[in-house]
Amino acid sequence: MLEPIARAVQNNGVFRAICRPLANTWVNLSGYRRLGLRYDDLLREETPIIQEAIARLNRDETDGRVYRHKRAFQLSLSHQELPSSQWTKPQDDYKYLQPLIEEVRLEQEERDAFNSMTTTVRK
Amino acid sequence: MFHAKPLGKLAAPLSARAYASVSGSAPVISTANSIKVAALSGATDSPLASVSLVINAGSRYETGENAGAAHFLKAFGFRNTQTRTSFRTIREAELNGATLTAEATRENITFTVQCFKEAVPYFVEVLGDIAVATKFTEHEFKDVARLVAFESLGARSDSSARVLDGVHQAAFRGGLGNSLYALESSPITSGDAVRRYAETAVAPGRLAVVATGVDAQELANLVSSSRLASLTSSASTLSSPSATFTGGVQQIYESAAPISHYALAFASGSASAKPLAALLGAQSRVKWSTTGVAPLSKLAATEGFGISPFSFSYSDAGLVGLVVSAPRSQIKGAVEKIAGAIQRDIASAGAEAVQRAAAAARVDMAESLATQQGQIRALTGLALGQKSGVTLESVDDAAAKLSAEAAKVFKSKPVAVSVGLSQDTPYVDTLGF
């Protein structure tokens, strides 16, 4: 119900034009890049869909993800930040997991649709 | 949302000239990008049809870098494509009452759908997607690799499959000698590696779409409107050394097997392999008769061991021979007796025996052509130019020259493969060929 509305707002040109300049500031303020993380590292991973998506990551992405997590835990424990030269660069902060989550979500949806399908006899 | 797409009216009366049985003149149509299409409309009152996508990229086209790729490519059939998930393909097949199968031979990989006539347009689309848009994702590769490993293990623990694989290896070495199965040592370890093999394999010149219960022209139109039409005719880089019969011995030591197997295989023409195997004589056609009149089966029955003749026809070679199976203590004697009988009775078979063999080969062929599977095989052969031994006419031609062929083939030097306790099996050069 809310999802289509959210999507319509997101795709609205005026809304985007207003938000765009704020977005980078917002991301910088949120601070995860200072710990060397990517946005997709922060997604809640305790759901079956995201677990499956993580399982489908290739070896390099998995290794990178684990490394970033460990480094961030360590920094957080010792109340430190990375030197600014090692902060996650905007071009590195790409969506490496979200496409897979979307793929798995669609598969689940398809499965549910087939499982609750009703058939009609052709006249 | 997931209702099957509206299907075209394929069951409607089709073009004027429809072929009801396979013959050398069955129509093979080439589409605009030279994909071969062959079909039999068959009985008009039957609602059944089948469509197959054939990729001429069986194990004989593998090299050291991609050994086993054909087996993996076969196992990737009907998996996720750009357009639909494998879950969806399978559910929709089930809703349509269709059966999906994938088969790999040394020359071809075949994906077959058996379905009702009105579902044919939909499944041509599915098969086109398989050829062009399979994703070969890594998470699917894990499943596929498990399946492949299981099939390979099954083949390795089946002595008769092993002996026939060994026969090819001994007879042809590379090319046709490649194993049908991906071994544990296969260099194929990722979906990408399978994709690379598929990309070289899926070239229009290597593809055929064959169908039964469908008119050939109608099928060609469906193929032209599927994704297959997007393939450009670039030459495929796959190649296979032409088959030369090298001869040799392979001994596979397996101490756990209670029964030893010993295969003798001779080089023959590709069309004459079937009638020659019939001449070696196998199953008696008279029920409950264990002996029959064929000299080899009579010998086997009285001595108490098993024989099973085999024949293989390929585009450029044929193999004919038999597997002798006996407890390890008897295998040596059994093989020696059989080898003697082949030289004595089969190489110079009498007119009556030749006629019996020709008739048996003819019946076998006719029987096979009456089945959907046999028709698919024959149409594949016609479409891809692997013609010999797929039609009744070619069996007849070969049968006419049978006694001269037998004299030539069964006096040549065979290859020998043994599975079991190798100390007890004779070497092929002691058998007198």
Interface residues (C-beta under 8 A of the other chain):
Chain A: A55 R56 N58 E107 E110 R111 A113 F114 M117 T119
Chain B: M1 F2 T85 F87 R88 R91 L95 T137 E138 H139
